[in-house]
Amino acid sequence: MRKISILLAVLALSVGACGGGDSAGDSNTCEGLADQAIGLFQNVVDDIDGMTIEEISASNGDFPSMDKFTEEMTGLQDQAGQIGCDDSQMTQLLTDRLDKLTSKTQFGDLMISQLKQSGFDSGS
């Protein structure tokens, strides 16, 4: 459980910095970038859904989609900055999209629940 909490903190701080990405959504708008970020979060939840508790514990938070998440998040943060999306705007857009996240297991549900509780505000 602690490892998932650490992962959530990393994900929230990454998104709190500005935006995120996947193939869905228009990368020329802040709203589109938020849609893409939620797609990346869904990929991480889907990875967790496909793992056993033993695999989650052994992973140390290094899920298969994390490399892609980190890479695409960096690119979308750059894009968000280029089109003028500010932190507070992205935080609100992402928070508004949290209900789009779905899970098939209690582990994914826990991750989504913790993300809803902690939100995306990086405190900056």
URKARA-V606529 format. One record per pair of residues at least 24 apart in sequence whose ideal C-beta (glycine too) atoms are under 6 Angstrom apart, sorted by sequence separation. I is the first residue (numbers start at 0). J is the second residue. If there is no record, write none. Layout:
i:j
I:J
I:J
This chain:
i:j
94:118
43:68
93:119
39:68
90:119
90:120
39:71
32:75
32:79
20:71
26:78
19:72
6:60
48:102
5:60
20:75
29:84
48:103
19:75
44:100
48:104
18:75
36:93
2:60
18:76
44:102
13:72
17:76
29:88
33:92
37:96
41:100
47:106
48:107
16:76
33:93
47:107
18:79
17:79
37:99
33:96
44:107
47:110
18:84
44:110
18:89
17:89
14:93
15:119
14:119
15:120
7:113
11:117
15:121
3:110
7:114
11:119
12:121
